[in-house]
Amino acid sequence: MIIRSTAFIKSATHPGNYPEASLPEVAFAGRSNVGKSTLINTLVNRRGLVRTSSTPGRTQLLNFFDINGEFSLVDLPGYGFAKVPLAVKKDWGPMVRTYLERREQLKGVVVLFDIRRVPREEDLDLLDWLEEFEVPTIPVITKVDKISRNRRAAQVKPILEATGLPLEAFSFFSALSKEGREDIWERIEDALELPGRKTVEDGSAEN
């Protein structure tokens, strides 16, 4: 993927203030502090397109970014950080679920897992929603540079067991070495070529 231009479009919380439905979208989701902002910035070769923070849970909105004037990347709110106010935690589920269900031009979701952490309830809920709404999923294991290669298999095993996904379903990403960058872009490009999703009258999604 050749990145010619990137631009922040807007932030939103509900369908009424999403950007106009003109470009196909790929979203990014994961627990707070999983490296989501770093991954997006690495993919687009822009250190500051998505703001990173030393305080997990800071991103609490849906943030839309234009890429090359051809498609959008959407940074979904992080979840699962203990110090986030309870009201924010309660808002996360409905906000993200509504976006996944109703956004017709959503082509896929990159779901991030920290190689050092076992997936928890919120992670599995997210995977269940993606399956329910038939949204293509691109699972990525991040921070692989934090462990040695000979420990990778042992660290990945509980992630495979918790998610029920096979090893070949995952891409591995390192912000330090840029491992996985091209692989993730290939999978995003494949997702962007999929036919658009349609929403039925009751708000559920179907292909």
C-alpha positions in Angstrom: 0.0 0.0 0.0 1.4 3.4 -1.1 0.3 6.1 1.3 0.0 9.4 -0.6 -2.2 11.4 1.9 -3.8 11.0 5.3 -6.2 13.3 7.1 -8.3 13.3 10.2 -12.0 13.5 9.3 -13.9 13.7 12.5 -14.8 12.0 15.8 -18.3 10.6 16.5 -20.3 8.7 19.1 -23.4 7.6 17.2 -24.8 7.2 13.7 -26.2 10.7 13.6 -22.7 12.2 13.6 -20.7 9.6 11.6 -19.1 11.0 8.4 -21.2 10.8 5.3 -21.2 7.3 3.9 -18.9 7.8 0.8 -15.7 5.8 1.4 -15.2 2.1 2.4 -13.9 1.7 6.0 -11.7 -0.6 8.0 -11.8 -0.2 11.7 -9.3 -1.0 14.5 -10.4 -2.4 17.9 -8.7 -3.7 21.0 -8.1 -3.3 24.7 -6.6 -0.1 26.0 -2.8 -0.1 25.8 -2.7 -2.9 23.2 -0.9 -0.7 20.7 -3.7 0.3 18.4 -2.7 3.9 17.8 0.9 2.8 17.2 -0.2 0.2 14.7 -2.3 2.7 12.7 0.5 5.2 12.7 3.0 2.6 11.5 0.7 1.4 8.7 0.3 4.9 7.3 3.9 6.0 8.0 2.7 8.9 10.1 4.0 9.1 13.6 1.3 11.5 14.8 -1.8 10.8 12.8 -3.4 9.0 15.7 -2.5 10.4 19.0 -0.9 7.9 21.4 -1.1 8.4 25.2 0.7 7.1 28.2 -2.8 6.9 29.9 -4.7 3.8 28.6 -8.4 4.4 27.9 -7.9 7.9 26.7 -9.6 7.2 23.3 -13.3 7.3 24.0 -14.7 8.2 20.6 -14.9 6.7 17.1 -12.2 8.6 15.2 -12.3 8.6 11.4 -9.3 9.1 9.1 -9.2 9.6 5.3 -6.5 7.6 3.5 -5.5 8.6 -0.1 -9.1 9.9 -0.6 -9.9 6.3 -1.3 -10.9 4.7 2.0 -11.1 5.4 5.8 -9.5 3.9 8.8 -11.6 4.1 12.0 -10.0 4.0 15.4 -12.6 2.5 17.8 -12.5 3.3 21.6 -10.2 1.1 23.6 -11.8 -1.0 26.4 -10.9 -2.9 29.5 -8.8 -0.4 31.4 -9.7 -0.4 35.1 -9.2 3.4 35.7 -11.7 4.5 33.0 -14.9 5.9 34.7 -17.7 3.4 34.9 -20.0 5.5 32.8 -17.4 5.4 29.9 -17.1 1.6 30.3 -20.9 1.3 29.9 -20.9 3.5 26.8 -18.2 1.4 25.0 -20.4 -1.6 24.3 -23.4 0.2 22.8 -21.2 2.7 20.9 -19.1 0.0 19.2 -21.8 -2.5 18.7 -24.0 0.1 17.0 -21.2 1.1 14.7 -20.4 -2.6 13.7 -24.1 -3.3 13.1 -25.2 -0.2 11.2 -22.2 1.1 9.2 -22.9 -0.2 5.7 -19.5 0.6 4.2 -17.5 -1.2 7.0 -15.4 -3.8 5.2 -13.5 -5.3 8.1 -12.2 -4.9 11.6 -8.5 -5.3 12.7 -8.8 -6.8 16.2 -5.6 -6.5 18.3 -4.4 -8.8 21.0 -1.3 -8.2 23.2 1.0 -11.3 23.0 1.6 -11.0 26.7 -2.1 -11.0 27.7 -4.8 -13.7 27.7 -8.0 -12.4 26.0 -10.8 -11.5 28.4 -14.6 -11.1 28.2 -14.6 -7.8 26.3 -12.3 -9.3 23.6 -14.5 -12.3 23.2 -17.6 -10.2 23.1 -16.1 -8.2 20.3 -15.3 -11.3 18.3 -18.9 -12.5 18.9 -20.3 -9.3 17.5 -18.2 -9.4 14.4 -19.4 -12.9 13.8 -23.0 -12.0 14.5 -22.9 -9.0 12.0 -20.8 -10.9 9.5 -18.0 -8.4 9.5 -14.7 -9.8 8.2 -12.1 -10.0 11.0 -8.4 -9.4 10.8 -6.8 -10.6 14.1 -3.4 -9.2 14.9 -1.1 -10.1 17.8 0.9 -7.0 18.8 4.0 -6.3 20.8 5.8 -9.4 19.6 9.1 -7.6 20.2 8.4 -7.8 23.9 9.2 -11.5 24.0 11.9 -13.7 22.5 11.0 -15.7 19.4 11.5 -19.0 21.2 8.8 -18.0 23.6 6.3 -16.9 21.0 4.5 -20.2 20.6 3.9 -20.5 24.3 2.6 -17.0 24.6 0.3 -17.4 21.6 -1.2 -20.7 22.7 -3.6 -19.2 25.3 -4.8 -16.6 22.8 -5.6 -19.3 20.3 -7.4 -21.3 23.0 -9.5 -18.3 24.2 -10.5 -17.1 20.8 -10.9 -20.4 19.1 -9.1 -19.1 16.0 -6.3 -21.0 14.3 -2.7 -19.7 14.2 -2.8 -18.9 10.5 -5.7 -16.5 11.1 -3.4 -14.1 12.9 -0.8 -11.5 11.8 2.1 -10.7 14.1 3.1 -7.1 14.6 6.1 -5.3 16.0 6.3 -1.5 16.1 10.0 -1.8 16.7 10.9 -3.9 13.6 7.8 -3.2 11.6 7.2 -7.0 11.4 3.8 -7.7 10.0 3.2 -4.3 8.4 3.0 -5.5 4.8 1.0 -8.6 5.8 -1.6 -6.5 7.6 -1.9 -4.2 4.6 -2.4 -7.1 2.3 -5.3 -8.3 4.4 -6.8 -4.8 4.7 -6.6 -4.5 0.9 -8.4 -7.8 0.5 -11.1 -6.7 2.9 -11.6 -3.4 1.0 -12.3 -5.3 -2.2 -15.3 -7.2 -0.6 -18.8 -6.2 -1.6 -20.5 -3.7 0.6 -22.6 -4.7 3.5 -26.3 -3.9 3.7 -28.5 -3.1 6.7 -32.0 -4.5 7.0 -34.9 -2.6 8.4 -34.5 -3.9 12.0 -30.9 -2.5 12.0 -29.1 -5.9 11.7 -26.4 -6.4 9.1 -26.2 -8.9 6.3 -24.0 -9.5 3.3 
